[in-house]
Amino acid sequence: MESVVNFAILEPALATLKNSPDLIGSMALFVAKQGGEAVESTRAFIRMLPYGKPVIEKVTSIVDASTISGFKWSNDASAGLAKILGVKGLNYYDEVLKGYGKEFAEYFSKGVGKGAINPANIEVTKFIEVNNAYKAIGINDVFEEGGQEQLEMLIKNTSHGGTNIGEISVSDATRLTKGNQTYGMEHIRKKHIQGIWDGSGPNPPSTFFKEYNISDEYQIKELINKSIQNPVQIVDKGGSRFEYWYYPVQGKAPMITIVDNSGQFFKGRIVTSYPNQ
């Protein structure tokens, strides 16, 4: 399926450029300094635009200072830092993140930029708890390593939160991991984004594009997060699984996110999420 551009996402960015045309020059400079793939650097800058000129200038100054000292921020981390400052305030880097060191600040920001962390409800201390649990099972970069265990999204969940990572249980959290064709983000991607039938359920399967006109994974992750944060109802399936029902679009079918609650290793991970046609 071809990716469909949702121009509503671009409206805040375009409005910022219209009000501050000098940022076009800032974008060119940012792309040049980042080096590597110019398209990815441009996309990162565009993702920063909705948070406004002060945030962009702050991010640029932080990234520049790190580059001068020999430490480079990734495009995802730069975009993620903009979201963090947009949510937490301009001083959050200096008052909080900086205290953990620039390497950790870039790492945490990368998770935000990849859509794996929502800074509005996942605090640094909770992520550190999860990150340490991953390290205990030999995974040092939760966003890039771990195979099926790779972290796609960490979600605050105080309703039925609690996820097991190896032998460590982390409270008030649910995980979306990479998974495979039967669970996790890989399953959601193939079956409910790309529409590839896996032999179970309706054929063709329900997809986010067909029901909500959305195919962008970043947006779909945001919907999954919202379904856990703001469900209209939670259905207990005998204590082994919980269904979180959520209406992302008024007048459209609800979406259902299923969280497993059984097994020492699988507990607290998302099995699937899909529009309930």
N, C-alpha and C positions, 0 to 999 in steps of 0.2 A: 504494500500500500504506500502511495506517495504521501510524504509529510504535508500536512495542510497548515498554511500559515494563518495564525489567529492574529489579525491586525490589531485587536483590542489590546494585546500585550504591548504593542509598540507605541500606543497612544501616549502614555506617560513619558516615554523616552523622547518622542518627537516634540512633545510640549516643552520639555526641558531644553532641547536644542533650539527651539524657536525663541524661548525667553533668554537663553544664554548662548548666542551663536559663537561666542569665543571658545566654547567647549569643543567645537569642531577641530580647532587647532590643538586643543588638549588631547583629543582622541588620536590625532595623527602622531603626536609626540609619545603618547602612551604605547601605541602600536609599535612605533620605531624602537622604543626602549625595551619592550618585551621580547622583540626578536622572534625568530622561529616562524610559525604559521600566522601570517597577518590576518587571515580570516577569523581564526580563533581569538586572536587578541581584540579584533574589532567587535566580535560578538560579546566578549567579556566586558568591554567598555560600554556597549549598548545596554547590557544587563545592569550596569552601574547607574545609568542615566536617571531612572525613575526616583532615585534617592536624592537627587539635586546636586547643585554645584558645590556647596560646602563639604558634602560627604565625598564627592569625587576628588576635590582638592586634598582632603585629609588622607584618603586612600593613596593618592598619587605620591604624597609626601612620605608616607610610611614605606611604600614600595621602593621609592627612590633611595631613601636612607638605607634600606636593607641591601639594595643592589650595590651601593657604594661600598658597603662593608663586606661585599662578596657573597651575600645570600640572596637568591632570586626567588620571588614569589611566582607561583603558577597563575595562569589566567583564571582558573576556577577559584583559587584563593583570593585573588584581587576582587573578583565579582562577589565572592562570599563575604569579604570584609566590608564591602559597601552595604550589603544587606544587614550585616551585624550592626554597623554604625547607624544605619537608617532606623533600625528597630530599637537599639539600646542607647543611642546617643553618641555624639562625636567624641566624647571623652572615654568611651568604653575601652578602646584599645590601650590608652595610656594608663587608665585606672585599674584595668582588670587583665586583659590579654597579655600585655607587655610583661607583666609580672611572672608569667609562665615561660618566658623566653620566646624569641622570634621564631624558632623552629616549631614550637608547639602552636603559636599564634597562627602561623601559616597553615599548619596541619588542620587545626580546628576550622579555620576559614575555608580551607579547601572542601571540607565536609559540607559546610553551608553552601558553597558555590555549586557543589554537585547535587544539591537537594537532599543530602543525607541527614542534615541537621537543620531544624527550625530554631533559630536563635530566640524566637518569641517564647518558647516553652521548654527548650533543652538548655540547661545551664552547663557551664564549663565543668563543674564538679561532677555532674551526672555522666557527661561524656568521658571524663577521666576514669570513672568507675568502670564503664563499659570497655574503654580502651585497655585498661589493665587486665580485665577478664580475657580479652582477646589475646593479649600478650602471653597470658598463662597457658594458652593452647597453641602458642607458637606463631601467632599472626601479629606482625608489627605495624602494618599499614592496613587498617580496616577498610579503607576505601579502594584499595588497589589489589589486595591479596586475600587469600583464604578460600578461593574456589567458591563452592556453594555457600560458605559462611560469610563471604564478602558482604559488608554492610552497605545496603542500598538506602536505608532510612531508619533513623532512631526516632521513635515517637513516644511522647509522654502519654502515659496511660495510668490514671489513678483508679479506674473502674475495676479492671481485672489485670492490672499491670503486674509485671514480674516476668523476666525472661532469663532462661538458663543459658549460660555460655560456658561450655565445659561443665565443670563442677561448681561454678560460681553462679549464684542467683542474684540478679540485679532487680531491685524493686522499682515499681512505678514506671516501667518502660516496656514497650513492645518493639520488636525488630522486624523490618522487611529486609531479608537477605537475598543474595543473588539466586540461590536455589537451583532448580533444574526444570525440566518440562512438566513436573507434577506439582510444584509449589514454588512460592517466592516470585521475585521479579522476572525471572526467566520464563516462568509459566504465564504470568500476567502479560508479558511482552508478546509472546508467541500467540497465545490464545485470544486475549482480550484487547490487544492493540493491533497486532498484525492479522488477526482473524483466522489463524491456522487451527483447524479442528484437531483435537488430540485423541479422538475416539470415544470421548465421554461427553454426556450432555447434548444439548441441541446442536445441530449442524445445519447452517453455519453457526458458530458461537456468537454470543453477544460481544460487541466491541464498544469501546469508549467513543470511537469516531462515529459509528452508526447511530448511537443513542444521543451523544452530547456534542458531536462535531469536534472532538478533541483527539489528537493523535500524538501530541507532544508529551514525551515521558516526564519532563519536569512538571508540567501542569497536572498530569495524572498522579504523580507522587503527592502533589499538594492536595488533590482530592482524597487520596487515601489517608493522608494525615488528618484532614478535616473529618473524615468519616469516623476516625477513632476519637477525635477531640469533641465532636459535636453530633453524636448519633441521635436520630429521632427515637430509636429503640435498640436495645441489646437483647438478642435472643440466646438463651442458654441452651445449648444442644447437649444436654445430659452431663454438663460439667467438663466434657472433653474438648469442646470448641465453643467459641462465642461468635455470633454473627452481629456485626455492627451495621445497622441500616442508616442510610444517609441520602438526602435529596440534593444533589449538586445543582440541578436545574429545575426550576419550578415548572410543573406541567409535564415533566419527563419521568421516566421510570426511576425508581430508587437504585442506588448502588449498594452492594453488600460487600463488606470486608470481613473475611473469616480469620480469626486468630485461634491458633491451636493452644490448648491448655493441658495437654497430656504428654507424658514422656519426659524424662529428665533432661534430654538434650534439645528436644523440639519445642518445649514449652515456651510460650511467649513470642512465637514467630508467626508472621502472616502467611497463611496458606495461599490465599488468592483474594482478588478484589475485582468486581465486575458489575456492569449494569444488569439489573434483574429484569430482563424482558419478559 
